[in-house]
Amino acid sequence: MEIRQIRLSLEQNEIPFRENLPEKLKIYLELLREWNSRMDLTAVTDDEETVDKHFIDSLTVLRTGLVKENMKLIDVGTGAGFPGMVLALACPELQVTLLDAQQKRLSFLKAVSEATESENITIIHARAEDGARKAELREQYDIAAARALAPLNVLCEYLLPYVKVDGYALCWKGPALKEETEAGRKAAHLLGGRLEMPVKSTVFGREWDHMILPVRKIQHTSAQYPRKAGTPKNKPLGL
């Protein structure tokens, strides 16, 4: 895929971007294709779909005003870097931490970071529950983000312990959000958060029902959360 095509996609989706972003996304795309041939990073293999489904979908949050310069953002369970790596490339002033439990994924992200000469990225190898119990990470971030990671009630327990009071957990969700909202609201309340109105994450030319749900951190998360690794998934809050 050519740089001009990436630029056009950014323009069509009204994403604010710097002059060098299309080139950086081109490097990211090429590395993703190369590494995906030998490890499972994404099921999407078509370049145009990758740009829309992973890059543009991640960047739609820049249309909301929720992510601002000089914020600290952690992408929990980042996988191949969506949305965290994409946002780091788009916003050099944003301090981005990419956290994942699989070292091979982090090796890929390190390669992307080096190839794009990005200096605003920190990479951490940990499970979501374990990382949130580290003093240097707990309630240290303006934004904790996750995309296609878990049901909303589980996601709240993964994300909210990382978020400062008055910050946000940002949850990229699909049509299942409607069924997840009630349990998610209860879980967020237990963790010091409050669900706000979801924002449509529309992508030009695509009929995907994607949205971003902000969860506002309104009070400190109790020391009992997150529970030990595996418990949030096996015994979700809010049910």
PyRosetta script that sets phi, psi and omega in degrees:
from pyrosetta import init, pose_from_sequence

init()
pose = pose_from_sequence("MEIRQIRLSLEQNEIPFRENLPEKLKIYLELLREWNSRMDLTAVTDDEETVDKHFIDSLTVLRTGLVKENMKLIDVGTGAGFPGMVLALACPELQVTLLDAQQKRLSFLKAVSEATESENITIIHARAEDGARKAELREQYDIAAARALAPLNVLCEYLLPYVKVDGYALCWKGPALKEETEAGRKAAHLLGGRLEMPVKSTVFGREWDHMILPVRKIQHTSAQYPRKAGTPKNKPLGL")
pose.set_psi(1, 135.5)
pose.set_omega(1, -175.6)
pose.set_phi(2, -81.9)
pose.set_psi(2, 154.3)
pose.set_omega(2, 179.0)
pose.set_phi(3, -59.1)
pose.set_psi(3, -38.2)
pose.set_omega(3, -178.7)
pose.set_phi(4, -63.0)
pose.set_psi(4, -32.2)
pose.set_omega(4, 178.2)
pose.set_phi(5, -70.7)
pose.set_psi(5, -38.3)
pose.set_omega(5, 176.5)
pose.set_phi(6, -64.9)
pose.set_psi(6, -42.6)
pose.set_omega(6, 178.2)
pose.set_phi(7, -59.7)
pose.set_psi(7, -44.3)
pose.set_omega(7, -179.9)
pose.set_phi(8, -61.3)
pose.set_psi(8, -41.9)
pose.set_omega(8, 179.6)
pose.set_phi(9, -62.6)
pose.set_psi(9, -41.2)
pose.set_omega(9, 177.1)
pose.set_phi(10, -61.9)
pose.set_psi(10, -43.1)
pose.set_omega(10, -179.3)
pose.set_phi(11, -66.8)
pose.set_psi(11, -44.6)
pose.set_omega(11, -179.8)
pose.set_phi(12, -61.3)
pose.set_psi(12, -30.7)
pose.set_omega(12, -178.4)
pose.set_phi(13, -94.6)
pose.set_psi(13, 6.8)
pose.set_omega(13, 176.3)
pose.set_phi(14, 55.0)
pose.set_psi(14, 41.3)
pose.set_omega(14, 176.5)
pose.set_phi(15, -88.9)
pose.set_psi(15, 124.0)
pose.set_omega(15, 174.7)
pose.set_phi(16, -68.9)
pose.set_psi(16, 130.7)
pose.set_omega(16, -176.6)
pose.set_phi(17, -149.8)
pose.set_psi(17, 154.6)
pose.set_omega(17, 177.1)
pose.set_phi(18, -85.5)
pose.set_psi(18, 161.4)
pose.set_omega(18, -173.1)
pose.set_phi(19, -58.0)
pose.set_psi(19, -34.6)
pose.set_omega(19, -174.7)
pose.set_phi(20, -89.0)
pose.set_psi(20, -1.9)
pose.set_omega(20, -176.9)
pose.set_phi(21, -63.8)
pose.set_psi(21, -45.7)
pose.set_omega(21, 179.5)
pose.set_phi(22, -55.8)
pose.set_psi(22, -39.3)
pose.set_omega(22, 179.1)
pose.set_phi(23, -65.6)
pose.set_psi(23, -41.7)
pose.set_omega(23, 179.4)
pose.set_phi(24, -65.7)
pose.set_psi(24, -40.0)
pose.set_omega(24, 178.1)
pose.set_phi(25, -67.0)
pose.set_psi(25, -32.6)
pose.set_omega(25, 175.7)
pose.set_phi(26, -63.1)
pose.set_psi(26, -43.9)
pose.set_omega(26, 177.3)
pose.set_phi(27, -62.1)
pose.set_psi(27, -45.1)
pose.set_omega(27, 178.4)
pose.set_phi(28, -57.9)
pose.set_psi(28, -47.0)
pose.set_omega(28, -178.9)
pose.set_phi(29, -60.6)
pose.set_psi(29, -44.5)
pose.set_omega(29, -179.2)
pose.set_phi(30, -65.3)
pose.set_psi(30, -41.3)
pose.set_omega(30, 178.0)
pose.set_phi(31, -67.7)
pose.set_psi(31, -37.6)
pose.set_omega(31, 178.3)
pose.set_phi(32, -61.9)
pose.set_psi(32, -43.5)
pose.set_omega(32, 179.1)
pose.set_phi(33, -63.9)
pose.set_psi(33, -43.5)
pose.set_omega(33, -178.8)
pose.set_phi(34, -64.8)
pose.set_psi(34, -50.8)
pose.set_omega(34, -177.1)
pose.set_phi(35, -70.9)
pose.set_psi(35, -31.3)
pose.set_omega(35, -178.6)
pose.set_phi(36, -67.6)
pose.set_psi(36, -19.6)
pose.set_omega(36, 178.7)
pose.set_phi(37, -71.8)
pose.set_psi(37, -17.1)
pose.set_omega(37, -179.9)
pose.set_phi(38, -124.3)
pose.set_psi(38, -2.9)
pose.set_omega(38, 173.2)
pose.set_phi(39, -149.5)
pose.set_psi(39, 160.6)
pose.set_omega(39, -174.5)
pose.set_phi(40, -87.6)
pose.set_psi(40, 92.7)
pose.set_omega(40, 178.6)
pose.set_phi(41, -102.3)
pose.set_psi(41, -39.4)
pose.set_omega(41, 179.4)
pose.set_phi(42, -154.2)
pose.set_psi(42, 146.3)
pose.set_omega(42, 176.6)
pose.set_phi(43, -82.6)
pose.set_psi(43, -13.0)
pose.set_omega(43, -179.9)
pose.set_phi(44, -85.8)
pose.set_psi(44, 123.0)
pose.set_omega(44, -177.2)
pose.set_phi(45, -116.3)
pose.set_psi(45, -14.8)
pose.set_omega(45, 177.7)
pose.set_phi(46, -77.6)
pose.set_psi(46, 131.3)
pose.set_omega(46, -175.7)
pose.set_phi(47, -59.7)
pose.set_psi(47, -46.9)
pose.set_omega(47, -177.8)
pose.set_phi(48, -63.6)
pose.set_psi(48, -40.6)
pose.set_omega(48, 178.8)
pose.set_phi(49, -68.3)
pose.set_psi(49, -36.9)
pose.set_omega(49, 177.5)
pose.set_phi(50, -61.5)
pose.set_psi(50, -46.2)
pose.set_omega(50, 179.5)
pose.set_phi(51, -59.5)
pose.set_psi(51, -46.4)
pose.set_omega(51, -178.1)
pose.set_phi(52, -72.0)
pose.set_psi(52, -49.1)
pose.set_omega(52, -171.2)
pose.set_phi(53, -75.3)
pose.set_psi(53, -33.1)
pose.set_omega(53, -176.8)
pose.set_phi(54, -105.4)
pose.set_psi(54, -49.0)
pose.set_omega(54, -176.1)
pose.set_phi(55, -77.4)
pose.set_psi(55, -58.2)
pose.set_omega(55, -176.8)
pose.set_phi(56, -63.8)
pose.set_psi(56, -44.0)
pose.set_omega(56, 179.9)
pose.set_phi(57, -58.2)
pose.set_psi(57, -39.1)
pose.set_omega(57, 177.1)
pose.set_phi(58, -66.0)
pose.set_psi(58, -38.1)
pose.set_omega(58, -174.4)
pose.set_phi(59, -81.2)
pose.set_psi(59, -11.9)
pose.set_omega(59, 179.8)
pose.set_phi(60, -59.9)
pose.set_psi(60, -23.1)
pose.set_omega(60, 179.3)
pose.set_phi(61, -63.5)
pose.set_psi(61, -22.3)
pose.set_omega(61, 178.9)
pose.set_phi(62, -70.2)
pose.set_psi(62, -14.3)
pose.set_omega(62, 176.2)
pose.set_phi(63, -83.0)
pose.set_psi(63, -9.8)
pose.set_omega(63, -172.4)
pose.set_phi(64, -93.4)
pose.set_psi(64, -20.4)
pose.set_omega(64, -175.0)
pose.set_phi(65, 82.2)
pose.set_psi(65, 1.0)
pose.set_omega(65, -179.3)
pose.set_phi(66, -75.8)
pose.set_psi(66, -30.1)
pose.set_omega(66, 179.4)
pose.set_phi(67, -104.4)
pose.set_psi(67, 120.3)
pose.set_omega(67, -176.5)
pose.set_phi(68, -122.2)
pose.set_psi(68, 161.7)
pose.set_omega(68, 178.7)
pose.set_phi(69, -59.4)
pose.set_psi(69, 148.1)
pose.set_omega(69, 176.8)
pose.set_phi(70, 70.2)
pose.set_psi(70, 9.0)
pose.set_omega(70, 172.9)
pose.set_phi(71, -77.3)
pose.set_psi(71, 163.4)
pose.set_omega(71, 171.3)
pose.set_phi(72, -108.8)
pose.set_psi(72, 124.9)
pose.set_omega(72, -176.7)
pose.set_phi(73, -126.1)
pose.set_psi(73, 136.6)
pose.set_omega(73, 172.6)
pose.set_phi(74, -118.3)
pose.set_psi(74, 131.1)
pose.set_omega(74, 176.1)
pose.set_phi(75, -101.6)
pose.set_psi(75, 109.3)
pose.set_omega(75, -173.5)
pose.set_phi(76, -92.6)
pose.set_psi(76, 124.5)
pose.set_omega(76, -174.1)
pose.set_phi(77, 68.3)
pose.set_psi(77, 49.2)
pose.set_omega(77, -169.4)
pose.set_phi(78, -65.4)
pose.set_psi(78, -26.1)
pose.set_omega(78, 179.6)
pose.set_phi(79, 63.9)
pose.set_psi(79, -119.5)
pose.set_omega(79, 179.1)
pose.set_phi(80, -87.5)
pose.set_psi(80, 9.6)
pose.set_omega(80, 174.2)
pose.set_phi(81, 103.3)
pose.set_psi(81, 19.4)
pose.set_omega(81, -179.9)
pose.set_phi(82, -109.7)
pose.set_psi(82, 119.4)
pose.set_omega(82, 9.7)
pose.set_phi(83, -96.1)
pose.set_psi(83, -8.8)
pose.set_omega(83, -166.2)
pose.set_phi(84, -59.1)
pose.set_psi(84, -50.1)
pose.set_omega(84, -178.8)
pose.set_phi(85, -63.8)
pose.set_psi(85, -40.8)
pose.set_omega(85, -179.3)
pose.set_phi(86, -62.2)
pose.set_psi(86, -43.4)
pose.set_omega(86, 179.4)
pose.set_phi(87, -66.9)
pose.set_psi(87, -36.1)
pose.set_omega(87, 177.9)
pose.set_phi(88, -63.2)
pose.set_psi(88, -39.5)
pose.set_omega(88, 178.4)
pose.set_phi(89, -68.7)
pose.set_psi(89, -36.0)
pose.set_omega(89, -177.4)
pose.set_phi(90, -77.5)
pose.set_psi(90, -28.5)
pose.set_omega(90, -172.6)
pose.set_phi(91, -129.2)
pose.set_psi(91, 85.1)
pose.set_omega(91, -176.3)
pose.set_phi(92, -59.7)
pose.set_psi(92, -24.6)
pose.set_omega(92, 179.5)
pose.set_phi(93, -81.1)
pose.set_psi(93, -14.9)
pose.set_omega(93, 179.5)
pose.set_phi(94, -76.9)
pose.set_psi(94, 126.5)
pose.set_omega(94, 177.5)
pose.set_phi(95, -88.7)
pose.set_psi(95, 112.3)
pose.set_omega(95, -170.3)
pose.set_phi(96, -114.4)
pose.set_psi(96, 128.1)
pose.set_omega(96, 172.8)
pose.set_phi(97, -107.7)
pose.set_psi(97, 128.8)
pose.set_omega(97, 178.4)
pose.set_phi(98, -108.3)
pose.set_psi(98, 116.0)
pose.set_omega(98, -176.2)
pose.set_phi(99, -117.2)
pose.set_psi(99, 131.1)
pose.set_omega(99, 178.3)
pose.set_phi(100, -153.5)
pose.set_psi(100, 155.4)
pose.set_omega(100, -178.6)
pose.set_phi(101, -88.2)
pose.set_psi(101, -10.5)
pose.set_omega(101, -177.9)
pose.set_phi(102, -108.0)
pose.set_psi(102, 116.8)
pose.set_omega(102, -176.0)
pose.set_phi(103, -62.6)
pose.set_psi(103, -34.3)
pose.set_omega(103, -177.5)
pose.set_phi(104, -64.4)
pose.set_psi(104, -34.4)
pose.set_omega(104, 176.2)
pose.set_phi(105, -67.0)
pose.set_psi(105, -39.6)
pose.set_omega(105, -179.8)
pose.set_phi(106, -68.1)
pose.set_psi(106, -31.3)
pose.set_omega(106, 175.2)
pose.set_phi(107, -63.7)
pose.set_psi(107, -40.5)
pose.set_omega(107, 176.1)
pose.set_phi(108, -62.2)
pose.set_psi(108, -46.1)
pose.set_omega(108, -178.3)
pose.set_phi(109, -65.5)
pose.set_psi(109, -34.5)
pose.set_omega(109, 175.5)
pose.set_phi(110, -62.8)
pose.set_psi(110, -40.0)
pose.set_omega(110, 177.8)
pose.set_phi(111, -63.8)
pose.set_psi(111, -40.6)
pose.set_omega(111, 178.0)
pose.set_phi(112, -65.2)
pose.set_psi(112, -45.1)
pose.set_omega(112, -180.0)
pose.set_phi(113, -58.3)
pose.set_psi(113, -44.2)
pose.set_omega(113, -179.8)
pose.set_phi(114, -69.3)
pose.set_psi(114, -41.3)
pose.set_omega(114, -177.8)
pose.set_phi(115, -67.0)
pose.set_psi(115, -30.0)
pose.set_omega(115, -179.2)
pose.set_phi(116, -96.9)
pose.set_psi(116, 1.9)
pose.set_omega(116, 179.3)
pose.set_phi(117, 54.7)
pose.set_psi(117, 44.7)
pose.set_omega(117, 180.0)
pose.set_phi(118, -88.9)
pose.set_psi(118, 131.0)
pose.set_omega(118, -176.7)
pose.set_phi(119, -112.8)
pose.set_psi(119, 6.9)
pose.set_omega(119, -176.2)
pose.set_phi(120, -110.4)
pose.set_psi(120, 24.8)
pose.set_omega(120, -173.8)
pose.set_phi(121, -121.3)
pose.set_psi(121, 132.1)
pose.set_omega(121, 171.9)
pose.set_phi(122, -118.2)
pose.set_psi(122, 134.8)
pose.set_omega(122, -177.1)
pose.set_phi(123, -114.3)
pose.set_psi(123, 128.3)
pose.set_omega(123, -176.9)
pose.set_phi(124, -129.0)
pose.set_psi(124, 131.2)
pose.set_omega(124, 177.5)
pose.set_phi(125, -96.2)
pose.set_psi(125, 106.2)
pose.set_omega(125, -179.8)
pose.set_phi(126, -168.3)
pose.set_psi(126, 156.7)
pose.set_omega(126, 168.1)
pose.set_phi(127, -76.2)
pose.set_psi(127, 154.2)
pose.set_omega(127, -177.0)
pose.set_phi(128, -56.2)
pose.set_psi(128, -44.9)
pose.set_omega(128, -176.1)
pose.set_phi(129, -67.7)
pose.set_psi(129, -37.1)
pose.set_omega(129, -178.4)
pose.set_phi(130, -73.5)
pose.set_psi(130, -41.4)
pose.set_omega(130, 179.9)
pose.set_phi(131, -60.7)
pose.set_psi(131, -38.4)
pose.set_omega(131, -176.2)
pose.set_phi(132, -71.1)
pose.set_psi(132, -9.3)
pose.set_omega(132, 177.3)
pose.set_phi(133, -95.9)
pose.set_psi(133, -2.6)
pose.set_omega(133, 176.7)
pose.set_phi(134, -83.1)
pose.set_psi(134, 130.1)
pose.set_omega(134, -176.0)
pose.set_phi(135, -57.8)
pose.set_psi(135, -34.3)
pose.set_omega(135, -176.9)
pose.set_phi(136, -74.9)
pose.set_psi(136, -9.9)
pose.set_omega(136, 179.5)
pose.set_phi(137, -114.4)
pose.set_psi(137, -28.8)
pose.set_omega(137, -172.7)
pose.set_phi(138, -67.9)
pose.set_psi(138, 125.3)
pose.set_omega(138, 178.8)
pose.set_phi(139, 51.8)
pose.set_psi(139, 41.2)
pose.set_omega(139, -178.7)
pose.set_phi(140, -109.9)
pose.set_psi(140, -2.1)
pose.set_omega(140, -170.2)
pose.set_phi(141, -117.9)
pose.set_psi(141, 143.3)
pose.set_omega(141, 173.0)
pose.set_phi(142, -71.6)
pose.set_psi(142, -34.5)
pose.set_omega(142, -178.1)
pose.set_phi(143, -135.3)
pose.set_psi(143, 132.7)
pose.set_omega(143, 164.7)
pose.set_phi(144, -117.1)
pose.set_psi(144, 126.6)
pose.set_omega(144, -173.0)
pose.set_phi(145, -123.3)
pose.set_psi(145, 152.8)
pose.set_omega(145, 174.0)
pose.set_phi(146, -156.2)
pose.set_psi(146, 145.3)
pose.set_omega(146, -177.0)
pose.set_phi(147, -130.5)
pose.set_psi(147, 122.2)
pose.set_omega(147, 176.3)
pose.set_phi(148, 53.8)
pose.set_psi(148, 45.9)
pose.set_omega(148, -173.9)
pose.set_phi(149, -104.5)
pose.set_psi(149, -43.0)
pose.set_omega(149, -172.8)
pose.set_phi(150, -166.5)
pose.set_psi(150, 165.2)
pose.set_omega(150, 172.1)
pose.set_phi(151, -57.3)
pose.set_psi(151, 155.6)
pose.set_omega(151, -170.9)
pose.set_phi(152, -58.2)
pose.set_psi(152, -41.6)
pose.set_omega(152, -178.2)
pose.set_phi(153, -65.6)
pose.set_psi(153, -36.3)
pose.set_omega(153, 176.4)
pose.set_phi(154, -70.4)
pose.set_psi(154, -41.6)
pose.set_omega(154, -179.0)
pose.set_phi(155, -59.8)
pose.set_psi(155, -39.8)
pose.set_omega(155, 179.6)
pose.set_phi(156, -60.6)
pose.set_psi(156, -39.1)
pose.set_omega(156, 179.6)
pose.set_phi(157, -72.2)
pose.set_psi(157, -29.9)
pose.set_omega(157, 175.8)
pose.set_phi(158, -70.2)
pose.set_psi(158, -40.7)
pose.set_omega(158, -167.3)
pose.set_phi(159, -95.3)
pose.set_psi(159, -46.9)
pose.set_omega(159, -169.5)
pose.set_phi(160, -60.4)
pose.set_psi(160, -32.3)
pose.set_omega(160, 176.9)
pose.set_phi(161, -61.8)
pose.set_psi(161, -19.4)
pose.set_omega(161, 178.6)
pose.set_phi(162, -84.8)
pose.set_psi(162, -15.3)
pose.set_omega(162, -167.1)
pose.set_phi(163, -93.6)
pose.set_psi(163, 135.8)
pose.set_omega(163, 172.2)
pose.set_phi(164, -66.1)
pose.set_psi(164, 155.4)
pose.set_omega(164, 170.7)
pose.set_phi(165, -60.9)
pose.set_psi(165, 134.8)
pose.set_omega(165, -174.7)
pose.set_phi(166, 80.7)
pose.set_psi(166, -0.1)
pose.set_omega(166, 172.5)
pose.set_phi(167, -88.7)
pose.set_psi(167, -169.4)
pose.set_omega(167, -175.8)
pose.set_phi(168, -136.7)
pose.set_psi(168, 142.8)
pose.set_omega(168, 157.9)
pose.set_phi(169, -91.3)
pose.set_psi(169, 130.6)
pose.set_omega(169, 178.5)
pose.set_phi(170, -113.4)
pose.set_psi(170, 120.3)
pose.set_omega(170, -173.6)
pose.set_phi(171, -115.3)
pose.set_psi(171, 114.1)
pose.set_omega(171, 174.2)
pose.set_phi(172, -79.7)
pose.set_psi(172, 119.6)
pose.set_omega(172, -174.4)
pose.set_phi(173, -133.2)
pose.set_psi(173, 161.9)
pose.set_omega(173, 175.7)
pose.set_phi(174, -109.5)
pose.set_psi(174, -156.4)
pose.set_omega(174, -176.3)
pose.set_phi(175, -60.2)
pose.set_psi(175, -23.1)
pose.set_omega(175, -178.8)
pose.set_phi(176, -64.9)
pose.set_psi(176, -12.7)
pose.set_omega(176, -177.4)
pose.set_phi(177, -55.9)
pose.set_psi(177, -37.9)
pose.set_omega(177, -178.3)
pose.set_phi(178, -57.7)
pose.set_psi(178, -41.6)
pose.set_omega(178, -179.4)
pose.set_phi(179, -77.2)
pose.set_psi(179, -19.9)
pose.set_omega(179, -176.0)
pose.set_phi(180, -93.4)
pose.set_psi(180, -10.1)
pose.set_omega(180, -168.9)
pose.set_phi(181, -64.6)
pose.set_psi(181, -45.1)
pose.set_omega(181, -175.2)
pose.set_phi(182, -62.0)
pose.set_psi(182, -50.4)
pose.set_omega(182, 179.1)
pose.set_phi(183, -65.5)
pose.set_psi(183, -36.0)
pose.set_omega(183, 178.6)
pose.set_phi(184, -64.4)
pose.set_psi(184, -38.9)
pose.set_omega(184, 179.1)
pose.set_phi(185, -64.3)
pose.set_psi(185, -43.1)
pose.set_omega(185, 179.5)
pose.set_phi(186, -64.8)
pose.set_psi(186, -43.4)
pose.set_omega(186, 179.8)
pose.set_phi(187, -64.0)
pose.set_psi(187, -43.7)
pose.set_omega(187, 179.9)
pose.set_phi(188, -59.2)
pose.set_psi(188, -41.6)
pose.set_omega(188, 179.2)
pose.set_phi(189, -59.8)
pose.set_psi(189, -43.4)
pose.set_omega(189, 179.4)
pose.set_phi(190, -64.0)
pose.set_psi(190, -27.6)
pose.set_omega(190, -174.3)
pose.set_phi(191, -99.7)
pose.set_psi(191, 5.3)
pose.set_omega(191, 178.6)
pose.set_phi(192, 89.8)
pose.set_psi(192, 18.9)
pose.set_omega(192, -177.3)
pose.set_phi(193, -119.2)
pose.set_psi(193, 168.4)
pose.set_omega(193, 178.0)
pose.set_phi(194, -141.7)
pose.set_psi(194, 126.3)
pose.set_omega(194, 178.4)
pose.set_phi(195, -67.6)
pose.set_psi(195, 138.2)
pose.set_omega(195, 173.4)
pose.set_phi(196, -113.9)
pose.set_psi(196, -177.8)
pose.set_omega(196, -175.7)
pose.set_phi(197, -69.9)
pose.set_psi(197, 132.6)
pose.set_omega(197, 176.6)
pose.set_phi(198, -67.8)
pose.set_psi(198, 152.0)
pose.set_omega(198, 180.0)
pose.set_phi(199, -113.9)
pose.set_psi(199, 131.6)
pose.set_omega(199, 178.6)
pose.set_phi(200, -62.5)
pose.set_psi(200, 133.5)
pose.set_omega(200, 178.6)
pose.set_phi(201, -108.6)
pose.set_psi(201, 63.3)
pose.set_omega(201, -174.8)
pose.set_phi(202, -73.4)
pose.set_psi(202, 144.0)
pose.set_omega(202, 177.9)
pose.set_phi(203, -123.2)
pose.set_psi(203, 128.6)
pose.set_omega(203, -175.8)
pose.set_phi(204, -54.5)
pose.set_psi(204, 128.1)
pose.set_omega(204, 176.3)
pose.set_phi(205, 80.6)
pose.set_psi(205, 2.0)
pose.set_omega(205, -179.4)
pose.set_phi(206, -118.7)
pose.set_psi(206, 145.8)
pose.set_omega(206, -179.9)
pose.set_phi(207, -104.9)
pose.set_psi(207, 30.6)
pose.set_omega(207, -180.0)
pose.set_phi(208, -72.7)
pose.set_psi(208, 137.9)
pose.set_omega(208, 177.7)
pose.set_phi(209, -94.5)
pose.set_psi(209, 73.1)
pose.set_omega(209, -178.4)
pose.set_phi(210, -107.1)
pose.set_psi(210, 149.1)
pose.set_omega(210, 176.2)
pose.set_phi(211, -152.5)
pose.set_psi(211, 164.3)
pose.set_omega(211, 176.8)
pose.set_phi(212, -117.4)
pose.set_psi(212, 124.1)
pose.set_omega(212, 179.8)
pose.set_phi(213, -103.6)
pose.set_psi(213, 116.3)
pose.set_omega(213, 173.9)
pose.set_phi(214, -83.1)
pose.set_psi(214, 135.2)
pose.set_omega(214, 173.3)
pose.set_phi(215, -118.5)
pose.set_psi(215, 111.4)
pose.set_omega(215, -175.5)
pose.set_phi(216, -78.9)
pose.set_psi(216, 134.1)
pose.set_omega(216, 176.4)
pose.set_phi(217, -87.3)
pose.set_psi(217, 112.8)
pose.set_omega(217, -175.1)
pose.set_phi(218, -107.6)
pose.set_psi(218, -14.0)
pose.set_omega(218, 174.1)
pose.set_phi(219, -156.4)
pose.set_psi(219, 164.1)
pose.set_omega(219, -177.4)
pose.set_phi(220, -61.2)
pose.set_psi(220, 145.5)
pose.set_omega(220, 176.2)
pose.set_phi(221, -78.3)
pose.set_psi(221, 133.3)
pose.set_omega(221, 178.5)
pose.set_phi(222, -56.9)
pose.set_psi(222, 145.3)
pose.set_omega(222, -178.2)
pose.set_phi(223, -61.6)
pose.set_psi(223, -16.8)
pose.set_omega(223, -180.0)
pose.set_phi(224, -75.7)
pose.set_psi(224, -11.0)
pose.set_omega(224, -180.0)
pose.set_phi(225, -115.7)
pose.set_psi(225, 146.9)
pose.set_omega(225, -3.7)
pose.set_phi(226, -72.8)
pose.set_psi(226, 154.8)
pose.set_omega(226, 175.0)
pose.set_phi(227, -72.9)
pose.set_psi(227, 174.3)
pose.set_omega(227, -174.2)
pose.set_phi(228, -59.8)
pose.set_psi(228, 155.4)
pose.set_omega(228, -174.8)
pose.set_phi(229, -51.8)
pose.set_psi(229, 129.3)
pose.set_omega(229, 179.4)
pose.set_phi(230, 98.6)
pose.set_psi(230, -27.6)
pose.set_omega(230, -176.8)
pose.set_phi(231, -67.1)
pose.set_psi(231, -44.5)
pose.set_omega(231, 179.5)
pose.set_phi(232, -55.2)
pose.set_psi(232, -38.1)
pose.set_omega(232, 179.4)
pose.set_phi(233, -74.6)
pose.set_psi(233, -40.2)
pose.set_omega(233, -175.0)
pose.set_phi(234, -82.9)
pose.set_psi(234, -28.1)
pose.set_omega(234, 179.5)
pose.set_phi(235, -134.2)
pose.set_psi(235, 72.3)
pose.set_omega(235, -172.8)
pose.set_phi(236, -63.7)
pose.set_psi(236, 146.2)
pose.set_omega(236, 174.0)
pose.set_phi(237, -72.4)
pose.set_psi(237, 158.6)
pose.set_omega(237, 170.1)
pose.set_phi(238, 85.3)
pose.set_psi(238, 2.8)
pose.set_omega(238, -179.0)
pose.set_phi(239, -92.2)
pose.dump_pdb("model.pdb")
